[in-house]
């Protein structure tokens, strides 16, 4: 589940084959929804995942690479994020590597929720799945390997 204010809090300002630039107007509204009491869980950082939504209900999953501040004419500032596309997450939750399916213009951008992040690592059949590690950026996300390929 994502924050309802995310759509108004940020916009995609540039799309390149290996880079997506995002302007965040309100960083607090843009953070991933969750417990308001847990600031660490809601924090955005380099290595966090974004979901750049498309018109078809799916979207590009991208990882934040850089963070910059942009000074505006009224004295306030915006946050600029640059992210590397990882793959495409369909509306039914299937993840595929590669990011050639971004819609122009994108329908929105938001921090990826835990289910979207887990979809990146869940394409292994259950009988061959061996949970190898936990994702450093989100310890609740297990990182599996195909046990049949890993141990052969």
Residue, then its C-alpha position, 0 to 999 in steps of 0.5 A: x500500500x502506498x501513500x495517497x499523497x504520493x501522486x501530488x508530492x512528486x513527478x517524473x521529469x526525465x526518462x533516459x534508457x538507464x536513468x529516471x529523474x524525479x522531482x519531489x515537492x514534499x518529501x514527507x508526503x512522498x515517503x512509503x506509507x506505514x507506521x507514522x511512528x517508525x521514521x526509519x521504516x518510512x525513510x527514503x535513502x539511496x538504494x530505496x526502490x521507486x515504482x514509476x506507474x504506467x497507464x496499464x496499471x503496471x510500472x517500472x521498478x527503479x532503485x534510487x542512485x543519487x539525491x540532490x537538492x534544488x533551490x526554487x525561486x520562492x526560497x523553498x527547495x525540492x528534492x531531485x532523485x535519480x534512479x536506475x530502472x531495474x524491470x517492469x512490474x505488471x498490474x498482476x504483480x509479475x516482475x520481468x527484468x528490463x525497463x523498455x515498457x515505460x509509458x510516456x508520460x508516466x502516470x506517476x511515481x511513488x516509493x515501491x511498497x513491500x509487495x512490489x519489492x518482493x515481486x522482484x525476487x519471487x520468480x522462482x518455483x516454490x519447490x526449487x526455492x531456497x531463501x538465501x538472504x534478506x534484502x539489506x534495504x528491507x530486511x522483511x524481504x527474503x532473497x531466494x535462489x533456485x536451489x537446483x541451480x545453486x547447488x549443482 
